[in-house]
Amino acid sequence: MVREIDRLVVGTRFKMSKLGDARCPEFANLTGIVVEVSLSNTGVTVLFDGAKRPTCLHRQFIAPVSGIRPGIYSVRSEKTRPGGVATESGTR
């Protein structure tokens, strides 16, 4: 399932924004993919190209680029009830 929050969806390719470059110079000019979008705060978990572990960043630190790859990852905070329907509050 693809979850859209503030134009960011799981599976979206991204680059660091100008604000992100300024606040996190070690990640400046890097690109990657969004692997989780938090439903309860402003955090976005991303996987930079070539990295083995994901990194959590503020959503204003990244900017989407072309190429959405929906369905590869899921939002971890959602649970699926029988029948494959995702809910935010868990199984109903």
N, C-alpha and C positions, 0 to 999 in steps of 0.2 A: 504494500500500500504506500502511496506517496502522500505525504502530509505537507501542505503549504502553509507557511507562516511567514509573513512579511517578505514575500517573493522567494523565500528560501525553501527548497524542498530537499528531502533526503535523496541523494544521488546527483545533486547539482554540482557542476564544475565551478570552481571559484578561484579568485586570485585575492591577494591581500589588498585591502583598500588603502587609500592614502593615510587615513587615521591609523589603520593597522600597521602600516610600515613605520609610522612615527612612534607608536606605542610598543611595538614588538620588532625592533630592527633585525633581530636574528631570523625572523620569518619573512623579511622584506623580499618582494619579487618571487615568492613561492606560489605554487598553485596546488590544487588538490580537489578532493571531493567531500561533500557534506555527508556524514554518516549518521548523525542524530541531531534533531532539533528539539530543544527542551520546550516542554509545554508549560513549565512553571517559572522559568526565568529567562534571561537574555543570552544564555549560553548556547553555543553551537559546537558540536563535536565534529572535527574534521580529520581527514587523513591526507597529509601532504604527499605529493607524488614521491615515491621512493622510500617513504617512512614505513616503519614496521608497527608503530604504535600511534593511536589517535591522539589528538590534542584538542582541548576545550578552549574556545575563544569567545569573546563577546561578538554578537552578530554584526555590530557596526564595524568590526575589524576586517570583514571579508566582503567581497563584491562578486555577484554571480557573473559567470562568463557563459558563452554558448555551450550547448551540449548537455541536456538533462538525461540522466540514465535512470529512469524510474524503475522501481521494483527490485533493485539490487540489495538495498538495505531497508530496514524498517525502523520506525521510531520505537525505541525501547520502552518508553513509558506507556505505550498502548498495549492492551491485552486483547486477545481474540477470543470471542465466544464461539460456541459450536455453530457451524455453518460458515465459518471464515469471515464473520463480520467483526471488524475492529471497534472497540469502544474505548473511550478515555477513562472511564471509571472502573473498568474491569469487566468480569463476567456478570451478565445480568440473569 
